[in-house]
Amino acid sequence: MKRKVTDMELAETINYLKHVSTVENVNIWVDLSERLTKSCNNRAEINLKKINMHGKEGEYIAVPGKVLGTGVISYPFKIAAYKFSSSAKIKIEKAGGKAYSFRDLVAENPKGKNVRILG
């Protein structure tokens, strides 16, 4: 049985990602939307420490869940996530990076080039 998303903002984001994937013919947005349909207990919660370990400078990092503020980041990462903790946002911006919503990420990079999904 397919799970119904009750958070309207999340449902709109999932539908938007699927639409852009079809229009741009890019599979990464479908993959991201499918990961976002998981129950909130199964969605990713990624610390900045993990992003710093697995991300590369100049990449877009997409987290289908929440970014938490534990750890430090060494590069100005461009990170998109469903949610950010307040400390994570502060640390990302302090390192010269940017915290994106998925809509902002798609607007800046509709072809999904150089995007790494973590989580």
BELURCOR-V918010 format. One line per field, one symbol per residue. ss: DSSP state (A for helix, B for strand, O for the rest). phi: phi as a letter, one per 20 degrees, with the letter a starting at -180 (. if undefined). burial: I if it has 16 or more other C-alpha atoms within 10 Angstrom, else O. A space follows every 50 residues. Layout:
BEGIN
ss->???
phi->???
burial->???
END
This chain:
BEGIN
ss->OOOOOOOAAAAAAAAAAAAAAAAAOOAAAAAAAAAAOOOOOOOBBBBAAA AAAAOOOOOBBBBBBBBBOOOOOOOOOBBBBBBBOAAAAAAAAAOOOBBB OAAAAAAAOOOOOOBBBBO
phi->.ffeeefffffffffffffffffelcffffgffffffffffdffcdeggf fffdedgneedddfrdedefncdecffdddbfbcffffgfffffenebed effffffebfemfmddedo
burial->OOOOIOOOOOIOIIOIIIOIIOOOOIOIIIOIIOIIIIOOOOIIIIIIII IIOOIIOOIIIIIIIIIIIOOIIIIIIIIIIIIIOOOIIOIIOOOOIIII IIOOIIOOOIIIOOIIIII
END
